[in-house]
Amino acid sequence: MRIKPWVIGLAAVLSLAWAITPDDLIVYWLGKTPAPAPAVQTIDEGLAFQAAFVQGLEPIMGQPVGYKVGLTSKPVQQKFGVDQPLRGVLLERMLLPSDATVPAKFGAVPIVEGDLLVRVKDEGINQARTPEEVLAHLDAVIPFIELPDLVLKKGEPLNGATITAINVGARLGVMGRPIPVENTPEFAEALGSMQVYVMQDGRLVLKAPGSAILGHPLNAVVWLVQDLAREGKGLKAGDLVSLGSFGAPLRPKAGSTVWVGYSFGRWGGEAKVHFE
């Protein structure tokens, strides 16, 4: 049976009418209501959607202060059908101090992850190609519990394109006390072999090595600067970079507390968040 051209045209119009826009997603995001997936097919399409979505959030969540890198382990990449990490944008009011109290339902589909931030010292980081070279252009490592929001309704496609479109789930996070970086082989090696401990209500629920993130946490920065360079972008002094999750996410529960501790050589730190 031959399909008439007007039928094809009508289907295309309806498809566009049903596609969620960045402004639509902001409404769902602010209402903490699970949303339909954006109609994006590639990571580059997801980045274009993400840029408009983030721009719409800026009047509410503040200016960009850095980036997050997601899907930083091979098993997670395979789960979502990609062969690389993904990047999102961090906004100023997404970042809270350690010991903060937040609602258990802080988003539409809220989760909790043990993460780690680094702070950029200078723009030389954009030429770094190894963890040791990255370290020379950082001034702090910061304990970080990320509080992502996966946003999308149950059953909606979660893949590289849609995860990118929703800004890789960036929503909130709590930051511990910055640990000054020492630009030494010892510090770089200690980061790679660090142990990360995640406790919920005093019970150890996860222990993971630093190598859980791309073999070394700073490899996330190596990937990020190369990915940004594709668009003629780069990191600048003061930017924060969330390096990725050290293990499986937790579900926030009202009345609970999550603590994440970091032990690497002579250094260490912690972050804590309470849910109400």
SERO-4910 file (N, C-alpha, C, O; in steps of 0.05 Angstrom, whole numbers):
BEGIN
 pado doro    nc1    nc2    nc3   cac1   cac2   cac3    cc1    cc2    cc3    oc1    oc2    oc3
  Met    A     17    -24      0      0      0      0     18     25      0     36     27     16
  Arg    A     12     43    -18     27     68    -19     15     89      0     -9     94      0
  Ile    A     33    101     16     24    121     36     24    148     22     45    156     11
  Lys    A      2    162     24      0    188     11     18    209     25     22    208     49
  Pro    A     30    227      9     49    247     20     37    264     43     51    270     62
  Trp    A     11    270     41     -1    287     62     -2    272     89      0    285    110
  Val    A     -4    245     87     -4    229    112     24    231    125     26    234    149
  Ile    A     44    228    108     72    230    119     77    257    131     89    260    152
  Gly    A     67    279    117     71    305    127     56    310    154     67    323    172
  Leu    A     32    299    156     17    302    181     31    287    204     32    298    226
  Ala    A     42    264    198     57    249    219     81    265    228     87    265    252
  Ala    A     94    278    209    118    294    217    110    317    235    124    323    255
  Val    A     88    330    228     78    353    244     71    344    272     78    357    292
  Leu    A     56    321    273     48    311    300     72    304    316     73    308    340
  Ser    A     92    292    303    117    284    317    130    309    329    139    308    352
  Leu    A    131    330    314    143    355    325    126    366    347    137    377    367
  Ala    A    100    365    344     82    375    365     85    361    391     82    372    412
  Trp    A     90    335    389     92    319    413    120    320    426    124    311    449
  Ala    A    140    331    411    167    331    422    170    352    444    160    374    442
  Ile    A    182    344    466    185    362    489    207    382    482    227    375    470
  Thr    A    203    407    489    222    428    484    239    433    510    231    425    531
  Pro    A    261    448    507    276    455    531    259    470    552    262    466    576
  Asp    A    242    488    542    225    503    560    205    485    574    199    488    598
  Asp    A    195    465    560    177    445    572    191    430    594    181    426    616
  Leu    A    216    422    588    232    407    608    237    423    633    237    412    655
  Ile    A    241    449    630    245    466    654    220    465    672    223    465    696
  Val    A    197    466    659    172    465    675    170    439    691    164    439    715
  Tyr    A    176    416    678    176    390    693    198    391    714    193    382    737
  Trp    A    222    401    708    244    402    726    237    418    751    243    409    774
  Leu    A    226    441    747    219    458    770    196    446    786    195    449    811
  Gly    A    178    432    773    156    419    787    164    392    799    147    379    812
  Lys    A    188    383    795    198    357    804    179    335    795    173    316    810
  Thr    A    171    337    770    153    318    758    166    302    736    178    315    718
  Pro    A    165    276    735    178    261    713    168    270    686    144    274    682
  Ala    A    187    273    667    181    285    641    183    264    618    197    244    621
  Pro    A    170    270    596    176    254    572    205    260    562    216    280    569
  Ala    A    216    241    548    243    244    538    244    264    515    227    264    497
  Pro    A    265    281    513    269    297    489    273    280    465    284    258    466
  Ala    A    264    290    442    266    275    417    293    280    404    295    292    383
  Val    A    314    270    417    341    273    407    352    246    400    346    226    413
  Gln    A    368    245    378    378    219    369    407    215    372    417    192    372
  Thr    A    422    236    375    451    235    377    461    251    401    446    268    411
  Ile    A    486    247    409    497    262    431    499    292    423    494    309    440
  Asp    A    506    297    398    508    325    390    481    339    391    479    362    399
  Glu    A    460    325    383    433    336    386    426    340    415    414    360    423
  Gly    A    435    321    432    430    324    461    445    349    472    434    362    489
  Leu    A    469    354    462    484    378    472    470    404    463    470    423    479
  Ala    A    458    404    440    444    428    431    419    432    448    414    455    456
  Phe    A    405    411    454    382    413    472    391    422    500    378    439    512
  Gln    A    412    409    510    423    416    536    430    446    539    424    458    559
  Ala    A    442    457    518    450    485    519    426    503    523    428    522    539
  Ala    A    404    498    509    380    514    512    367    509    540    357    528    552
  Phe    A    367    484    549    356    477    575    372    492    597    360    504    615
  Val    A    398    490    596    415    503    617    412    533    616    410    546    637
  Gln    A    410    545    592    406    574    590    380    582    604    379    603    617
  Gly    A    359    566    600    334    572    613    335    569    643    319    582    657
  Leu    A    353    552    654    355    549    683    372    570    696    369    575    720
  Glu    A    389    584    681    407    603    693    394    625    710    405    631    731
  Pro    A    371    636    701    359    657    719    350    646    746    347    661    765
  Ile    A    347    619    748    337    607    772    361    595    788    362    597    813
  Met    A    380    582    774    401    567    788    428    581    786    448    570    797
  Gly    A    430    604    773    455    619    773    472    612    748    464    596    731
  Gln    A    495    625    747    513    623    724    528    596    725    532    584    746
  Pro    A    538    587    701    555    563    701    580    567    717    593    588    717
  Val    A    587    546    732    611    547    748    630    523    741    651    519    754
  Gly    A    622    508    721    639    485    713    623    464    699    602    469    688
  Tyr    A    633    439    701    621    417    686    619    392    703    634    389    723
  Lys    A    602    374    695    602    347    707    607    327    685    599    331    662
  Val    A    622    306    692    627    284    673    612    260    684    615    252    707
  Gly    A    596    248    667    580    225    675    587    200    658    601    202    638
  Leu    A    577    178    667    581    152    654    612    147    651    622    143    629
  Thr    A    625    146    674    654    144    674    664    116    681    687    112    689
  Ser    A    647     96    677    657     68    679    646     52    655    625     58    645
  Lys    A    661     33    647    654     17    623    627      3    627    610      3    608
  Pro    A    622    -10    650    596    -23    653    572     -4    650    552    -11    639
  Val    A    575     20    661    553     40    660    550     50    631    528     53    621
  Gln    A    572     54    617    571     62    589    556     40    572    539     47    556
  Gln    A    563     15    577    550     -7    562    520     -7    568    504    -13    551
  Lys    A    513     -2    593    485     -3    601    469     17    585    446     12    578
  Phe    A    481     41    580    466     62    566    474     65    537    466     84    524
  Gly    A    488     45    527    494     44    498    513     65    487    509     74    465
  Val    A    533     73    503    553     92    493    580     80    497    584     61    512
  Asp    A    600     93    484    628     83    487    646    106    497    670    105    493
  Gln    A    634    125    510    649    148    521    633    160    544    609    155    547
  Pro    A    646    177    561    631    192    581    613    213    568    613    217    543
  Leu    A    597    226    584    580    248    576    585    272    593    595    269    616
  Arg    A    579    296    583    584    320    600    559    336    603    541    337    586
  Gly    A    558    349    627    536    368    633    548    393    645    573    395    648
  Val    A    531    412    652    540    438    662    531    441    691    508    435    698
  Leu    A    549    451    708    542    457    736    535    486    738    550    503    728
  Leu    A    513    493    752    506    520    757    510    527    786    510    510    804
  Glu    A    514    553    791    522    563    818    506    553    841    516    543    861
  Arg    A    479    554    838    462    548    861    456    518    863    439    509    879
  Met    A    468    502    846    466    473    849    484    463    872    480    441    882
  Leu    A    504    479    880    525    470    898    520    480    926    518    504    930
  Leu    A    519    462    945    513    468    973    536    459    991    552    443    983
  Pro    A    538    471   1015    559    463   1034    553    436   1046    530    428   1049
  Ser    A    574    422   1054    570    396   1068    554    401   1094    554    422   1105
  Asp    A    539    380   1102    521    380   1125    495    394   1118    478    399   1136
  Ala    A    490    400   1092    465    412   1084    442    392   1088    446    368   1087
  Thr    A    418    403   1092    394    387   1093    377    394   1069    372    417   1063
  Val    A    369    373   1054    353    377   1030    329    358   1030    330    338   1044
  Pro    A    308    364   1016    285    346   1015    293    319   1002    310    318    984
  Ala    A    282    298   1012    287    271   1000    278    271    971    290    259    953
  Lys    A    256    285    965    247    288    938    257    315    927    241    334    923
  Phe    A    283    317    923    295    342    913    292    345    883    298    366    871
  Gly    A    283    323    870    280    324    841    257    305    832    244    292    849
  Ala    A    253    303    806    232    285    796    240    256    800    223    239    808
  Val    A    265    249    794    275    222    798    302    224    812    323    221    800
  Pro    A    302    230    838    327    236    853    344    212    860    333    191    867
  Ile    A    370    215    858    388    194    867    412    207    881    415    232    881
  Val    A    429    191    894    452    201    909    476    186    900    476    161    898
  Glu    A    498    200    895    523    187    886    548    199    901    550    223    905
  Gly    A    566    181    908    592    190    917    608    199    894    612    184    874
  Asp    A    618    223    895    631    236    872    656    251    882    664    247    905
  Leu    A    668    267    865    692    282    872    694    306    854    690    303    829
  Leu    A    699    330    865    704    354    849    734    360    848    748    354    867
  Val    A    742    373    826    768    386    826    764    415    817    745    421    803
  Arg    A    783    432    825    781    461    818    805    468    801    828    462    807
  Val    A    799    482    778    820    489    759    836    513    768    825    533    777
  Lys    A    862    511    766    880    532    774    886    551    750    886    576    754
  Asp    A    889    540    726    895    557    703    888    543    677    883    519    677
  Glu    A    888    558    656    879    548    630    898    529    617    892    517    596
  Gly    A    922    525    628    940    505    617    929    477    618    939    459    605
  Ile    A    908    474    634    896    447    637    885    438    610    882    414    606
  Asn    A    879    456    592    867    448    567    887    434    548    879    423    528
  Gln    A    912    434    555    932    419    540    940    393    554    957    379    544
  Ala    A    928    388    577    936    364    593    925    339    580    903    338    570
  Arg    A    942    318    579    935    293    566    939    269    584    935    246    576
  Thr    A    949    274    609    952    252    628    943    262    656    941    287    660
  Pro    A    937    244    674    929    253    701    951    271    714    944    290    727
  Glu    A    977    264    710    998    280    721    998    309    710   1003    328    724
  Glu    A    993    311    684    992    337    671    968    353    681    969    377    685
  Val    A    945    340    685    921    353    696    928    364    724    921    387    730
  Leu    A    941    348    740    946    356    768    961    382    770    957    398    788
  Ala    A    979    387    751    995    412    751    978    437    748    987    459    753
  His    A    953    433    739    936    456    733    910    456    751    890    469    744
  Leu    A    912    443    774    890    443    793    900    455    819    924    454    825
  Asp    A    882    467    834    891    477    861    876    464    884    883    467    907
  Ala    A    855    448    878    840    435    900    825    410    890    816    409    867
  Val    A    824    391    907    806    367    904    785    371    926    792    376    949
  Ile    A    760    367    919    738    373    937    719    350    941    707    341    921
  Pro    A    716    339    965    696    318    969    669    327    960    662    351    963
  Phe    A    654    309    948    629    317    935    609    294    934    614    273    925
  Ile    A    585    300    945    562    281    942    544    293    922    532    314    927
  Glu    A    542    281    898    524    292    878    496    282    883    492    259    891
  Leu    A    477    299    878    449    293    880    436    297    853    423    318    848
  Pro    A    439    278    835    428    281    808    398    276    807    386    265    825
  Asp    A    386    285    785    358    281    779    356    270    751    362    284    731
  Leu    A    347    245    748    345    233    722    321    242    706    318    236    683
  Val    A    303    257    719    281    273    707    260    257    692    236    263    694
  Leu    A    268    237    676    249    225    656    230    204    668    237    191    688
  Lys    A    207    202    656    187    183    665    197    154    662    214    148    645
  Lys    A    187    137    679    193    108    677    185     98    649    163    104    640
  Gly    A    204     84    636    198     73    610    207     91    587    209     81    564
  Glu    A    214    116    593    225    133    572    254    125    566    268    115    583
  Pro    A    263    130    541    290    121    534    312    136    549    312    161    549
  Leu    A    329    121    562    353    133    575    377    123    559    385    100    562
  Asn    A    388    140    543    412    133    527    430    157    526    425    178    538
  Gly    A    452    155    510    471    177    510    459    203    501    466    224    513
  Ala    A    441    203    482    429    227    472    410    240    493    412    264    498
  Thr    A    392    224    505    373    236    523    386    243    550    378    263    562
  Ile    A    405    227    559    419    234    584    434    261    580    435    278    598
  Thr    A    447    264    557    460    289    551    440    312    551    446    334    562
  Ala    A    417    308    538    397    329    536    388    339    563    383    363    567
  Ile    A    385    321    583    376    329    610    399    338    627    397    338    652
  Asn    A    421    347    614    444    358    628    457    337    646    468    344    667
  Val    A    457    312    637    469    290    651    459    289    680    473    280    698
  Gly    A    434    298    684    421    296    710    431    316    731    423    313    754
  Ala    A    447    336    723    457    355    743    433    369    757    416    381    744
  Arg    A    433    368    784    412    381    799    423    395    824    421    420    827
  Leu    A    435    380    842    446    390    867    471    374    875    477    353    863
  Gly    A    485    384    895    508    369    906    518    383    930    516    408    932
  Val    A    531    368    949    543    381    972    573    377    972    583    356    965
  Met    A    587    399    979    616    399    977    629    400   1005    621    415   1022
  Gly    A    649    382   1008    664    383   1033    686    403   1032    688    420   1013
  Arg    A    704    403   1051    726    422   1053    746    416   1031    755    393   1028
  Pro    A    755    437   1016    775    432    995    801    421   1006    810    430   1027
  Ile    A    813    403    991    839    392    998    859    404    979    858    399    955
  Pro    A    878    420    989    898    432    971    914    411    955    922    391    966
  Val    A    917    416    930    932    397    912    962    401    916    972    423    919
  Glu    A    976    379    917   1005    379    916   1013    367    889   1006    345    883
  Asn    A   1027    382    873   1035    374    847   1059    355    848   1082    363    841
  Thr    A   1054    331    858   1075    311    861   1066    284    850   1042    279    849
  Pro    A   1085    267    842   1077    240    834   1063    225    856   1045    209    851
  Glu    A   1070    231    881   1057    217    904   1027    224    906   1011    206    910
  Phe    A   1021    249    902    993    258    904    977    246    881    955    236    885
  Ala    A    988    246    857    975    235    833    970    205    837    948    195    831
  Glu    A    990    190    847    987    162    851    966    156    873    951    137    871
  Ala    A    967    172    894    948    168    916    919    172    907    901    157    915
  Leu    A    914    192    889    887    195    878    878    171    863    854    162    865
  Gly    A    896    160    847    889    136    831    882    112    848    866     95    840
  Ser    A    895    109    871    891     86    888    874     92    913    873     75    931
  Met    A    862    115    913    845    123    937    823    103    942    815     87    925
  Gln    A    813    103    966    789     88    973    767    108    981    771    127    996
  Val    A    744    103    970    720    119    975    700    103    990    693     81    981
  Tyr    A    690    113   1012    671     99   1029    644    114   1030    644    138   1035
  Val    A    623    100   1024    596    113   1025    580     99   1048    577     75   1048
  Met    A    570    116   1066    554    105   1089    527    118   1089    525    142   1084
  Gln    A    507    103   1094    479    113   1097    470    106   1125    467     82   1132
  Asp    A    464    126   1141    455    122   1168    474    105   1184    466     87   1199
  Gly    A    500    110   1180    521     97   1196    528     69   1186    544     55   1198
  Arg    A    516     60   1164    521     33   1153    536     36   1127    528     50   1109
  Leu    A    559     22   1125    575     22   1100    559      9   1078    552    -15   1080
  Val    A    554     23   1056    538     12   1034    555     10   1009    546     -3    990
  Leu    A    578     23   1008    595     22    984    624     28    991    629     47   1006
  Lys    A    642     13    979    670     20    980    681     17    952    677     -4    939
  Ala    A    695     37    942    704     37    914    732     49    912    738     67    928
  Pro    A    748     40    893    774     52    889    773     76    871    754     79    856
  Gly    A    793     93    872    794    116    854    794    107    825    785    122    808
  Ser    A    805     84    820    807     74    792    780     68    780    778     62    756
  Ala    A    758     68    797    731     63    786    723     84    765    706     79    749
  Ile    A    736    108    766    731    129    746    753    128    725    774    139    729
  Leu    A    747    114    703    765    114    680    794    106    686    812    115    672
  Gly    A    797     89    706    824     80    713    839     99    732    857     90    746
  His    A    832    125    731    843    145    749    824    169    748    816    177    726
  Pro    A    816    180    771    796    202    771    803    225    752    785    236    740
  Leu    A    828    231    749    835    254    733    833    249    703    835    267    687
  Asn    A    830    223    696    825    217    667    798    229    658    794    234    634
  Ala    A    780    234    677    755    247    670    760    275    660    746    285    642
  Val    A    780    289    671    787    316    662    801    314    635    796    331    617
  Val    A    818    294    631    831    290    605    810    288    584    812    300    562
  Trp    A    790    271    589    768    267    569    753    294    565    747    301    542
  Leu    A    747    308    586    730    332    585    744    353    568    730    365    550
  Val    A    769    358    572    782    380    557    783    373    527    781    391    510
  Gln    A    786    348    521    786    340    492    758    343    480    755    351    457
  Asp    A    737    336    496    710    338    486    702    367    483    689    374    463
  Leu    A    709    384    502    703    413    499    718    425    475    707    443    462
  Ala    A    742    416    470    758    427    447    744    422    420    748    437    402
  Arg    A    727    401    419    712    396    394    695    420    386    689    425    363
  Glu    A    686    435    407    668    458    402    683    485    406    671    506    408
  Gly    A    710    483    407    725    508    411    723    519    439    727    543    443
  Lys    A    716    502    458    713    511    486    736    500    503    752    483    494
  Gly    A    738    510    527    759    501    546    752    508    574    734    524    579
  Leu    A    767    496    593    764    503    621    779    528    627    799    535    613
  Lys    A    771    542    648    784    567    656    789    566    687    777    549    701
  Ala    A    806    583    696    813    585    724    787    588    741    770    604    735
  Gly    A    785    571    762    762    572    780    740    553    773    723    548    790
  Asp    A    741    542    749    720    522    741    722    498    759    743    489    768
  Leu    A    698    487    765    696    462    780    689    439    761    673    444    742
  Val    A    700    416    766    693    393    749    685    369    767    701    361    784
  Ser    A    661    360    764    652    336    778    661    312    761    655    310    737
  Leu    A    676    294    774    690    273    759    674    248    753    682    232    736
  Gly    A    652    244    767    635    220    762    631    204    787    643    209    808
  Ser    A    613    184    785    605    168    808    626    146    813    637    134    795
  Phe    A    630    140    839    648    119    847    633     92    850    646     72    857
  Gly    A    608     91    845    593     66    848    564     70    843    555     91    833
  Ala    A    549     49    848    520     49    843    506     71    860    514     76    882
  Pro    A    486     84    848    472    105    863    454     95    885    446     71    885
  Leu    A    448    112    904    430    106    926    404    122    921    404    141    906
  Arg    A    383    113    935    358    128    934    356    144    960    360    133    982
  Pro    A    351    170    959    348    186    983    323    178    999    302    172    987
  Lys    A    326    178   1025    303    171   1042    300    193   1063    319    202   1076
  Ala    A    275    201   1068    270    222   1088    280    212   1115    274    190   1123
  Gly    A    294    230   1129    305    223   1155    332    210   1155    343    204   1176
  Ser    A    343    205   1131    369    191   1130    392    211   1125    387    234   1118
  Thr    A    416    201   1130    440    217   1126    460    200   1109    463    176   1114
  Val    A    472    212   1089    492    199   1073    519    213   1077    521    238   1075
  Trp    A    539    198   1083    566    208   1088    585    194   1068    583    170   1064
  Val    A    603    209   1056    623    198   1038    650    207   1048    655    230   1052
  Gly    A    668    187   1051    695    192   1060    715    184   1039    711    165   1024
  Tyr    A    738    199   1039    759    194   1018    785    191   1033    793    208   1049
  Ser    A    800    169   1027    825    164   1039    846    159   1017    844    140   1002
  Phe    A    866    177   1015    887    173    995    914    183   1006    919    207   1009
  Gly    A    930    163   1013    956    169   1024    955    185   1049    940    178   1068
  Arg    A    969    208   1050    969    226   1073    945    244   1074    943    261   1092
  Trp    A    928    242   1054    906    261   1051    879    247   1055    877    222   1055
  Gly    A    858    263   1059    832    252   1062    811    275   1065    818    298   1069
  Gly    A    786    267   1063    765    287   1066    738    273   1068    737    249   1067
  Glu    A    717    289   1071    690    278   1074    670    299   1066    675    323   1065
  Ala    A    645    288   1061    622    305   1056    598    291   1067    598    266   1069
  Lys    A    577    306   1075    554    294   1087    529    310   1079    529    334   1075
  Val    A    507    295   1075    481    307   1068    459    294   1084    459    270   1088
  His    A    440    310   1093    417    300   1108    392    304   1091    389    323   1076
  Phe    A    374    284   1093    349    286   1077    325    289   1096    323    275   1117
  Glu    A    306    306   1089    282    310   1105    257    304   1089    235    307   1100
***
